[in-house]
Amino acid sequence: MVGLPRKMNNSLGEQAEEILNFIAKLKKYFKLPVRTWDERLTTIAADRVLEEAEVHPKKRKKVVDKIAAVLILQGYLDFKKMGKLDPAN
């Protein structure tokens, strides 16, 4: 599963195109299925989690991407657990 950074209007920007190229290389070299997951607003959600945990703003910058990655993965796993098909694939 790879996070795909979509724009708020659901279109794909430059960063998303780079991710899709990366996914194509993964599929080519590893011959494994790769699913994408919409990662919109996860950095904002991660920052809120850290703010609620009263993490100092300077320390938040160091870990916000890690927390966002956790939120992306957890969202995907929760969705799969509900037995729904992956809408981003």
MOPAC internal coordinates of N, CA, C and O (Angstrom, degrees):
PM7 1SCF
backbone

  N    0.0000 0     0.00 0     0.00 0    0    0    0
  C    1.4336 1     0.00 0     0.00 0    1    0    0
  C    1.5190 1   107.37 1     0.00 0    2    1    0
  O    1.2310 1   121.42 1   -46.88 1    3    2    1
  N    1.3224 1   114.88 1   133.12 1    3    2    1
  C    1.4540 1   121.58 1  -179.55 1    5    3    2
  C    1.5187 1   108.24 1  -128.99 1    6    5    3
  O    1.2310 1   120.52 1   -48.27 1    7    6    5
  N    1.3250 1   116.61 1   131.73 1    7    6    5
  C    1.4573 1   120.55 1   176.64 1    9    7    6
  C    1.5165 1   110.50 1   -68.87 1   10    9    7
  O    1.2310 1   120.74 1   -45.95 1   11   10    9
  N    1.3288 1   116.19 1   134.05 1   11   10    9
  C    1.4628 1   121.69 1   179.67 1   13   11   10
  C    1.5275 1   108.49 1  -114.79 1   14   13   11
  O    1.2310 1   120.23 1   -64.74 1   15   14   13
  N    1.3336 1   117.16 1   115.26 1   15   14   13
  C    1.4649 1   120.46 1  -177.38 1   17   15   14
  C    1.5240 1   112.47 1   -79.53 1   18   17   15
  O    1.2310 1   120.55 1   -84.86 1   19   18   17
  N    1.3063 1   116.56 1    95.14 1   19   18   17
  C    1.4642 1   121.42 1   178.29 1   21   19   18
  C    1.5301 1   109.39 1   -89.36 1   22   21   19
  O    1.2310 1   121.45 1   -24.95 1   23   22   21
  N    1.3130 1   114.84 1   155.05 1   23   22   21
  C    1.4614 1   119.98 1   174.13 1   25   23   22
  C    1.5208 1   108.61 1   -77.80 1   26   25   23
  O    1.2310 1   120.39 1   -14.67 1   27   26   25
  N    1.3241 1   116.86 1   165.33 1   27   26   25
  C    1.4583 1   120.18 1  -177.34 1   29   27   26
  C    1.5333 1   112.13 1   -62.12 1   30   29   27
  O    1.2310 1   119.55 1   155.18 1   31   30   29
  N    1.3256 1   118.46 1   -24.82 1   31   30   29
  C    1.4647 1   121.03 1   177.64 1   33   31   30
  C    1.5370 1   111.62 1   -88.18 1   34   33   31
  O    1.2310 1   120.36 1  -168.90 1   35   34   33
  N    1.3228 1   116.91 1    11.10 1   35   34   33
  C    1.4645 1   125.92 1   177.46 1   37   35   34
  C    1.5267 1   113.67 1    76.98 1   38   37   35
  O    1.2310 1   119.58 1  -177.44 1   39   38   37
  N    1.3205 1   118.41 1     2.56 1   39   38   37
  C    1.4598 1   120.22 1   178.23 1   41   39   38
  C    1.5300 1   109.80 1   -80.95 1   42   41   39
  O    1.2310 1   121.38 1   -12.70 1   43   42   41
  N    1.3220 1   114.96 1   167.30 1   43   42   41
  C    1.4575 1   120.87 1  -179.96 1   45   43   42
  C    1.5253 1   109.36 1  -103.41 1   46   45   43
  O    1.2310 1   120.78 1   -47.99 1   47   46   45
  N    1.3114 1   116.11 1   132.01 1   47   46   45
  C    1.4507 1   121.02 1   177.72 1   49   47   46
  C    1.5204 1   111.31 1  -100.69 1   50   49   47
  O    1.2310 1   121.15 1    13.33 1   51   50   49
  N    1.3119 1   115.40 1  -166.67 1   51   50   49
  C    1.4617 1   121.77 1  -177.21 1   53   51   50
  C    1.5334 1   111.87 1   -61.24 1   54   53   51
  O    1.2310 1   120.23 1   135.63 1   55   54   53
  N    1.3290 1   117.16 1   -44.37 1   55   54   53
  C    1.4634 1   120.66 1  -179.68 1   57   55   54
  C    1.5275 1   111.08 1   -63.39 1   58   57   55
  O    1.2310 1   120.45 1   139.70 1   59   58   57
  N    1.3164 1   116.75 1   -40.30 1   59   58   57
  C    1.4632 1   120.43 1   178.52 1   61   59   58
  C    1.5246 1   111.10 1   -63.47 1   62   61   59
  O    1.2310 1   120.39 1   141.23 1   63   62   61
  N    1.3092 1   116.86 1   -38.77 1   63   62   61
  C    1.4625 1   120.35 1   177.93 1   65   63   62
  C    1.5304 1   110.51 1   -63.14 1   66   65   63
  O    1.2310 1   120.27 1   140.85 1   67   66   65
  N    1.3213 1   117.08 1   -39.15 1   67   66   65
  C    1.4738 1   120.37 1   176.22 1   69   67   66
  C    1.5223 1   111.09 1   -63.20 1   70   69   67
  O    1.2310 1   120.68 1   140.06 1   71   70   69
  N    1.3163 1   116.30 1   -39.94 1   71   70   69
  C    1.4702 1   120.48 1   178.18 1   73   71   70
  C    1.5236 1   109.95 1   -64.33 1   74   73   71
  O    1.2310 1   119.94 1   137.73 1   75   74   73
  N    1.3175 1   117.71 1   -42.27 1   75   74   73
  C    1.4656 1   120.64 1   179.18 1   77   75   74
  C    1.5247 1   111.30 1   -63.77 1   78   77   75
  O    1.2310 1   120.06 1   143.08 1   79   78   77
  N    1.3181 1   117.49 1   -36.92 1   79   78   77
  C    1.4717 1   120.75 1   175.02 1   81   79   78
  C    1.5262 1   110.86 1   -64.89 1   82   81   79
  O    1.2310 1   120.62 1   138.81 1   83   82   81
  N    1.3259 1   116.41 1   -41.19 1   83   82   81
  C    1.4667 1   121.73 1   176.95 1   85   83   82
  C    1.5303 1   110.34 1   -61.09 1   86   85   83
  O    1.2310 1   120.57 1   136.54 1   87   86   85
  N    1.3234 1   116.52 1   -43.46 1   87   86   85
  C    1.4656 1   121.37 1   179.07 1   89   87   86
  C    1.5282 1   110.53 1   -62.03 1   90   89   87
  O    1.2310 1   120.34 1   138.87 1   91   90   89
  N    1.3246 1   116.95 1   -41.13 1   91   90   89
  C    1.4689 1   120.53 1   178.34 1   93   91   90
  C    1.5300 1   110.52 1   -59.91 1   94   93   91
  O    1.2310 1   120.34 1   139.55 1   95   94   93
  N    1.3346 1   116.95 1   -40.45 1   95   94   93
  C    1.4699 1   120.41 1   177.64 1   97   95   94
  C    1.5219 1   111.00 1   -66.79 1   98   97   95
  O    1.2310 1   120.27 1   138.06 1   99   98   97
  N    1.3384 1   117.09 1   -41.94 1   99   98   97
  C    1.4679 1   119.98 1   177.21 1  101   99   98
  C    1.5187 1   111.29 1   -57.60 1  102  101   99
  O    1.2310 1   120.81 1   132.42 1  103  102  101
  N    1.3184 1   116.06 1   -47.58 1  103  102  101
  C    1.4694 1   120.69 1  -178.97 1  105  103  102
  C    1.5264 1   111.42 1   -62.74 1  106  105  103
  O    1.2310 1   120.93 1   142.07 1  107  106  105
  N    1.3163 1   115.82 1   -37.93 1  107  106  105
  C    1.4597 1   120.38 1  -178.76 1  109  107  106
  C    1.5241 1   111.45 1   -66.86 1  110  109  107
  O    1.2310 1   120.54 1   133.94 1  111  110  109
  N    1.3188 1   116.57 1   -46.06 1  111  110  109
  C    1.4672 1   120.15 1  -174.31 1  113  111  110
  C    1.5225 1   113.67 1   -82.20 1  114  113  111
  O    1.2310 1   120.19 1   148.62 1  115  114  113
  N    1.3190 1   117.24 1   -31.38 1  115  114  113
  C    1.4617 1   119.31 1  -174.52 1  117  115  114
  C    1.5137 1   114.01 1  -109.45 1  118  117  115
  O    1.2310 1   119.74 1   170.65 1  119  118  117
  N    1.3102 1   118.10 1    -9.35 1  119  118  117
  C    1.4688 1   121.88 1   177.53 1  121  119  118
  C    1.5275 1   112.19 1    51.32 1  122  121  119
  O    1.2310 1   121.11 1  -138.86 1  123  122  121
  N    1.3384 1   115.47 1    41.14 1  123  122  121
  C    1.4568 1   121.81 1   179.07 1  125  123  122
  C    1.5197 1   109.49 1  -120.95 1  126  125  123
  O    1.2310 1   120.40 1   -29.27 1  127  126  125
  N    1.3316 1   116.84 1   150.73 1  127  126  125
  C    1.4675 1   117.89 1   175.58 1  129  127  126
  C    1.5311 1   109.87 1   -69.48 1  130  129  127
  O    1.2310 1   120.99 1   -39.08 1  131  130  129
  N    1.2977 1   115.71 1   140.92 1  131  130  129
  C    1.4713 1   121.11 1   177.56 1  133  131  130
  C    1.5179 1   106.89 1  -127.49 1  134  133  131
  O    1.2310 1   120.73 1   -55.94 1  135  134  133
  N    1.2996 1   116.22 1   124.06 1  135  134  133
  C    1.4632 1   121.75 1   178.74 1  137  135  134
  C    1.5213 1   109.06 1  -104.61 1  138  137  135
  O    1.2310 1   121.48 1   -30.62 1  139  138  137
  N    1.3168 1   114.78 1   149.38 1  139  138  137
  C    1.4599 1   119.28 1   176.38 1  141  139  138
  C    1.5235 1   109.43 1  -104.92 1  142  141  139
  O    1.2310 1   121.64 1   -24.14 1  143  142  141
  N    1.3189 1   114.46 1   155.86 1  143  142  141
  C    1.4617 1   120.30 1   178.72 1  145  143  142
  C    1.5194 1   108.09 1  -137.91 1  146  145  143
  O    1.2310 1   120.60 1   -49.59 1  147  146  145
  N    1.3050 1   116.46 1   130.41 1  147  146  145
  C    1.4565 1   122.85 1  -179.36 1  149  147  146
  C    1.5323 1   109.36 1   -62.91 1  150  149  147
  O    1.2310 1   120.89 1   -58.05 1  151  150  149
  N    1.3139 1   115.90 1   121.95 1  151  150  149
  C    1.4630 1   119.39 1  -176.48 1  153  151  150
  C    1.5308 1   113.37 1  -109.06 1  154  153  151
  O    1.2310 1   120.63 1  -162.46 1  155  154  153
  N    1.3378 1   116.41 1    17.54 1  155  154  153
  C    1.4687 1   119.27 1   178.68 1  157  155  154
  C    1.5210 1   111.73 1   -56.38 1  158  157  155
  O    1.2310 1   121.06 1   -41.98 1  159  158  157
  N    1.2970 1   115.59 1   138.02 1  159  158  157
  C    1.4659 1   125.46 1   173.80 1  161  159  158
  C    1.5312 1   114.73 1    68.22 1  162  161  159
  O    1.2310 1   119.48 1  -174.69 1  163  162  161
  N    1.3199 1   118.59 1     5.31 1  163  162  161
  C    1.4672 1   118.29 1  -178.92 1  165  163  162
  C    1.5229 1   112.50 1   -70.03 1  166  165  163
  O    1.2310 1   119.69 1   147.35 1  167  166  165
  N    1.3193 1   118.19 1   -32.65 1  167  166  165
  C    1.4626 1   119.79 1   177.79 1  169  167  166
  C    1.5223 1   109.87 1   -66.37 1  170  169  167
  O    1.2310 1   120.39 1   140.92 1  171  170  169
  N    1.3171 1   116.86 1   -39.08 1  171  170  169
  C    1.4665 1   120.68 1   177.64 1  173  171  170
  C    1.5270 1   109.83 1   -64.94 1  174  173  171
  O    1.2310 1   120.47 1   136.07 1  175  174  173
  N    1.3299 1   116.70 1   -43.93 1  175  174  173
  C    1.4677 1   120.41 1   178.57 1  177  175  174
  C    1.5242 1   110.68 1   -62.98 1  178  177  175
  O    1.2310 1   120.20 1   139.16 1  179  178  177
  N    1.3239 1   117.21 1   -40.84 1  179  178  177
  C    1.4695 1   121.21 1   179.31 1  181  179  178
  C    1.5176 1   110.62 1   -63.79 1  182  181  179
  O    1.2310 1   120.40 1   139.11 1  183  182  181
  N    1.3129 1   116.85 1   -40.89 1  183  182  181
  C    1.4596 1   120.70 1   179.01 1  185  183  182
  C    1.5272 1   110.85 1   -63.61 1  186  185  183
  O    1.2310 1   120.79 1   141.85 1  187  186  185
  N    1.3219 1   116.10 1   -38.15 1  187  186  185
  C    1.4782 1   120.15 1   177.79 1  189  187  186
  C    1.5276 1   111.31 1   -65.69 1  190  189  187
  O    1.2310 1   120.93 1   139.18 1  191  190  189
  N    1.3352 1   115.82 1   -40.82 1  191  190  189
  C    1.4695 1   119.64 1   177.49 1  193  191  190
  C    1.5202 1   110.02 1   -59.27 1  194  193  191
  O    1.2310 1   120.98 1   134.00 1  195  194  193
  N    1.3243 1   115.73 1   -46.00 1  195  194  193
  C    1.4640 1   119.80 1  -179.09 1  197  195  194
  C    1.5337 1   111.69 1   -67.51 1  198  197  195
  O    1.2310 1   120.65 1   144.23 1  199  198  197
  N    1.3236 1   116.36 1   -35.77 1  199  198  197
  C    1.4619 1   120.08 1   177.75 1  201  199  198
  C    1.5284 1   110.38 1   -65.32 1  202  201  199
  O    1.2310 1   120.50 1   135.90 1  203  202  201
  N    1.3326 1   116.64 1   -44.10 1  203  202  201
  C    1.4613 1   121.07 1   178.59 1  205  203  202
  C    1.5201 1   111.39 1   -63.97 1  206  205  203
  O    1.2310 1   120.70 1   149.79 1  207  206  205
  N    1.3289 1   116.27 1   -30.21 1  207  206  205
  C    1.4669 1   120.64 1   177.67 1  209  207  206
  C    1.5275 1   111.37 1   -82.85 1  210  209  207
  O    1.2310 1   121.22 1  -175.67 1  211  210  209
  N    1.3296 1   115.28 1     4.33 1  211  210  209
  C    1.4623 1   122.72 1   177.95 1  213  211  210
  C    1.5298 1   113.04 1    59.50 1  214  213  211
  O    1.2310 1   121.15 1  -142.56 1  215  214  213
  N    1.3402 1   115.40 1    37.44 1  215  214  213
  C    1.4566 1   120.68 1   175.00 1  217  215  214
  C    1.5234 1   107.24 1   -79.18 1  218  217  215
  O    1.2310 1   120.52 1   -47.31 1  219  218  217
  N    1.3123 1   116.62 1   132.69 1  219  218  217
  C    1.4708 1   122.20 1  -179.00 1  221  219  218
  C    1.5343 1   109.37 1   -58.44 1  222  221  219
  O    1.2310 1   120.28 1   -41.41 1  223  222  221
  N    1.3530 1   117.08 1   138.59 1  223  222  221
  C    1.4684 1   120.28 1  -177.54 1  225  223  222
  C    1.5303 1   114.79 1   -51.75 1  226  225  223
  O    1.2310 1   119.59 1   142.06 1  227  226  225
  N    1.3089 1   118.38 1   -37.94 1  227  226  225
  C    1.4725 1   119.91 1   179.33 1  229  227  226
  C    1.5258 1   111.10 1   -65.99 1  230  229  227
  O    1.2310 1   120.55 1   143.41 1  231  230  229
  N    1.3245 1   116.55 1   -36.59 1  231  230  229
  C    1.4670 1   119.86 1   179.12 1  233  231  230
  C    1.5243 1   110.99 1   -75.04 1  234  233  231
  O    1.2310 1   120.34 1   151.42 1  235  234  233
  N    1.3382 1   116.96 1   -28.58 1  235  234  233
  C    1.4690 1   120.77 1   179.28 1  237  235  234
  C    1.5168 1   111.43 1   -59.73 1  238  237  235
  O    1.2310 1   120.76 1   139.01 1  239  238  237
  N    1.3259 1   116.15 1   -40.99 1  239  238  237
  C    1.4593 1   120.54 1  -178.02 1  241  239  238
  C    1.5206 1   112.02 1   -58.30 1  242  241  239
  O    1.2310 1   120.63 1   148.54 1  243  242  241
  N    1.3283 1   116.41 1   -31.46 1  243  242  241
  C    1.4625 1   120.86 1  -177.61 1  245  243  242
  C    1.5205 1   112.89 1   -74.76 1  246  245  243
  O    1.2310 1   120.19 1   154.62 1  247  246  245
  N    1.3385 1   117.24 1   -25.38 1  247  246  245
  C    1.4645 1   119.23 1  -173.22 1  249  247  246
  C    1.5291 1   114.76 1  -121.18 1  250  249  247
  O    1.2310 1   120.00 1   176.71 1  251  250  249
  N    1.3290 1   117.60 1    -3.29 1  251  250  249
  C    1.4619 1   119.29 1  -173.93 1  253  251  250
  C    1.5315 1   111.79 1   -60.86 1  254  253  251
  O    1.2310 1   119.53 1   141.79 1  255  254  253
  N    1.3330 1   118.50 1   -38.21 1  255  254  253
  C    1.4742 1   119.94 1   179.37 1  257  255  254
  C    1.5237 1   111.41 1   -67.60 1  258  257  255
  O    1.2310 1   120.26 1   145.54 1  259  258  257
  N    1.3155 1   117.11 1   -34.46 1  259  258  257
  C    1.4747 1   120.08 1   178.04 1  261  259  258
  C    1.5254 1   110.35 1   -67.07 1  262  261  259
  O    1.2310 1   120.68 1   137.86 1  263  262  261
  N    1.3266 1   116.30 1   -42.14 1  263  262  261
  C    1.4663 1   120.21 1   178.84 1  265  263  262
  C    1.5312 1   109.57 1   -66.51 1  266  265  263
  O    1.2310 1   120.26 1   139.96 1  267  266  265
  N    1.3254 1   117.11 1   -40.04 1  267  266  265
  C    1.4712 1   120.59 1   177.75 1  269  267  266
  C    1.5317 1   110.20 1   -60.64 1  270  269  267
  O    1.2310 1   120.26 1   138.66 1  271  270  269
  N    1.3258 1   117.11 1   -41.34 1  271  270  269
  C    1.4723 1   120.95 1   178.34 1  273  271  270
  C    1.5285 1   110.57 1   -62.41 1  274  273  271
  O    1.2310 1   120.52 1   140.20 1  275  274  273
  N    1.3097 1   116.62 1   -39.80 1  275  274  273
  C    1.4677 1   120.43 1   177.32 1  277  275  274
  C    1.5262 1   109.96 1   -62.97 1  278  277  275
  O    1.2310 1   120.32 1   136.68 1  279  278  277
  N    1.3267 1   116.99 1   -43.32 1  279  278  277
  C    1.4689 1   120.53 1   179.58 1  281  279  278
  C    1.5255 1   111.64 1   -64.49 1  282  281  279
  O    1.2310 1   120.31 1   140.91 1  283  282  281
  N    1.3243 1   117.01 1   -39.09 1  283  282  281
  C    1.4673 1   120.76 1   177.79 1  285  283  282
  C    1.5265 1   109.82 1   -62.31 1  286  285  283
  O    1.2310 1   120.55 1   130.07 1  287  286  285
  N    1.3177 1   116.55 1   -49.93 1  287  286  285
  C    1.4628 1   120.59 1  -179.30 1  289  287  286
  C    1.5211 1   111.47 1   -63.30 1  290  289  287
  O    1.2310 1   120.15 1   136.86 1  291  290  289
  N    1.3329 1   117.32 1   -43.14 1  291  290  289
  C    1.4620 1   120.07 1  -179.24 1  293  291  290
  C    1.5279 1   110.87 1   -64.34 1  294  293  291
  O    1.2310 1   120.39 1   140.30 1  295  294  293
  N    1.3236 1   116.85 1   -39.70 1  295  294  293
  C    1.4610 1   119.91 1   177.31 1  297  295  294
  C    1.5127 1   111.76 1   -60.91 1  298  297  295
  O    1.2310 1   120.87 1   136.56 1  299  298  297
  N    1.3200 1   115.95 1   -43.44 1  299  298  297
  C    1.4633 1   121.10 1   178.75 1  301  299  298
  C    1.5346 1   110.63 1   -64.15 1  302  301  299
  O    1.2310 1   120.31 1   133.21 1  303  302  301
  N    1.3211 1   117.02 1   -46.79 1  303  302  301
  C    1.4665 1   120.51 1  -179.22 1  305  303  302
  C    1.5229 1   111.55 1   -63.74 1  306  305  303
  O    1.2310 1   120.21 1   139.98 1  307  306  305
  N    1.3302 1   117.21 1   -40.02 1  307  306  305
  C    1.4676 1   120.62 1   177.71 1  309  307  306
  C    1.5234 1   110.51 1   -63.35 1  310  309  307
  O    1.2310 1   120.56 1   139.19 1  311  310  309
  N    1.3197 1   116.54 1   -40.81 1  311  310  309
  C    1.4548 1   121.32 1   179.84 1  313  311  310
  C    1.5245 1   110.61 1   -64.00 1  314  313  311
  O    1.2310 1   120.37 1   135.33 1  315  314  313
  N    1.3252 1   116.90 1   -44.67 1  315  314  313
  C    1.4600 1   121.00 1   178.12 1  317  315  314
  C    1.5234 1   111.40 1   -64.44 1  318  317  315
  O    1.2310 1   120.35 1   142.73 1  319  318  317
  N    1.3201 1   116.93 1   -37.27 1  319  318  317
  C    1.4619 1   121.49 1  -179.29 1  321  319  318
  C    1.5224 1   110.67 1   -63.32 1  322  321  319
  O    1.2310 1   120.63 1   147.90 1  323  322  321
  N    1.3325 1   116.41 1   -32.10 1  323  322  321
  C    1.4645 1   120.49 1   178.33 1  325  323  322
  C    1.5175 1   111.87 1   -73.68 1  326  325  323
  O    1.2310 1   120.26 1   173.78 1  327  326  325
  N    1.3456 1   117.11 1    -6.22 1  327  326  325
  C    1.4532 1   121.06 1   176.23 1  329  327  326
  C    1.5106 1   114.36 1    81.60 1  330  329  327
  O    1.2310 1   120.57 1  -163.43 1  331  330  329
  N    1.3236 1   116.51 1    16.57 1  331  330  329
  C    1.4653 1   119.65 1   179.77 1  333  331  330
  C    1.5155 1   109.74 1   -91.68 1  334  333  331
  O    1.2310 1   121.10 1   -24.42 1  335  334  333
  N    1.3066 1   115.50 1   155.58 1  335  334  333
  C    1.4572 1   120.12 1   175.82 1  337  335  334
  C    1.5208 1   109.19 1   -73.82 1  338  337  335
  O    1.2310 1   120.90 1   -26.59 1  339  338  337
  N    1.2982 1   115.89 1   153.41 1  339  338  337
  C    1.4605 1   122.05 1   179.82 1  341  339  338
  C    1.5322 1   109.04 1   -73.57 1  342  341  339
  O    1.2310 1   119.24 1   -67.27 1  343  342  341
  N    1.3553 1   119.05 1   112.73 1  343  342  341
  C    1.4605 1   120.91 1  -175.75 1  345  343  342
  C    1.5151 1   113.44 1   -73.95 1  346  345  343
  O    1.2310 1   119.93 1   162.90 1  347  346  345
  N    1.3050 1   117.73 1   -17.10 1  347  346  345
  C    1.4685 1   120.48 1  -175.34 1  349  347  346
  C    1.5071 1   112.52 1   -94.59 1  350  349  347
  O    1.2310 1   119.36 1  -172.25 1  351  350  349
  N    1.2919 1   118.83 1     7.75 1  351  350  349
  C    1.4614 1   120.10 1  -176.59 1  353  351  350
  C    1.4995 1   111.10 1  -101.08 1  354  353  351
  O    1.2310 1   120.10 1   180.00 1  355  354  353

